[in-house]
């Protein structure tokens, strides 16, 4: 940094361009690191009786265990699609889940076998009545409002 007095008697300060360049590079580097380190959750858009539903994909055991826990809110037309490797009776609970949800259990052909409403923080298990491959969690009432019912089919071809 250089300090001098100009011909009018004003004190002038010139900052080193190296410092300014260094700060600029640091800011840009932090931005790049921040944006590249963000883990975007994979999601797709399903159609539920003509209504778009944006679902995050929970395919791994860890993703399925985490589910929608610890979230403060869930947009109305969003949810989570849980994908299992094999058909089995599925069981879910609401441990550490703040948002009232509805869940649809779906078999490997996309047929809805059950729909249940679930209460926040409930440790009571909600279990499918048949072997299923998928489950979709949404805000409580979304399935009812969209007209989805047991026996309906959800197109899951793009998931496989």
Secondary structure as the mmCIF struct_conf table of DSSP 4:
data_model
#
loop_
_struct_conf.conf_type_id
_struct_conf.id
_struct_conf.beg_label_comp_id
_struct_conf.beg_label_asym_id
_struct_conf.beg_label_seq_id
_struct_conf.end_label_comp_id
_struct_conf.end_label_asym_id
_struct_conf.end_label_seq_id
STRN STRN1 UNK A 2 UNK A 5
TURN_TY1_P TURN_TY1_P1 UNK A 7 UNK A 8
BEND BEND1 UNK A 9 UNK A 9
STRN STRN2 UNK A 11 UNK A 14
HELX_RH_AL_P HELX_RH_AL_P1 UNK A 17 UNK A 37
HELX_LH_PP_P HELX_LH_PP_P1 UNK A 40 UNK A 42
STRN STRN3 UNK A 43 UNK A 48
TURN_TY1_P TURN_TY1_P2 UNK A 49 UNK A 50
STRN STRN4 UNK A 51 UNK A 58
BEND BEND2 UNK A 60 UNK A 60
HELX_RH_AL_P HELX_RH_AL_P2 UNK A 61 UNK A 66
TURN_TY1_P TURN_TY1_P3 UNK A 67 UNK A 70
BEND BEND3 UNK A 72 UNK A 72
TURN_TY1_P TURN_TY1_P4 UNK A 76 UNK A 77
STRN STRN5 UNK A 78 UNK A 92
TURN_TY1_P TURN_TY1_P5 UNK A 95 UNK A 96
BEND BEND4 UNK A 99 UNK A 99
STRN STRN6 UNK A 101 UNK A 106
TURN_TY1_P TURN_TY1_P6 UNK A 108 UNK A 109
BEND BEND5 UNK A 110 UNK A 110
STRN STRN7 UNK A 111 UNK A 111
STRN STRN8 UNK A 112 UNK A 118
TURN_TY1_P TURN_TY1_P7 UNK A 120 UNK A 121
BEND BEND6 UNK A 124 UNK A 124
STRN STRN9 UNK A 126 UNK A 139
TURN_TY1_P TURN_TY1_P8 UNK A 140 UNK A 141
HELX_RH_AL_P HELX_RH_AL_P3 UNK A 142 UNK A 146
TURN_TY1_P TURN_TY1_P9 UNK A 147 UNK A 147
TURN_TY1_P TURN_TY1_P10 UNK A 150 UNK A 151
STRN STRN10 UNK A 153 UNK A 153
TURN_TY1_P TURN_TY1_P11 UNK A 157 UNK A 159
#
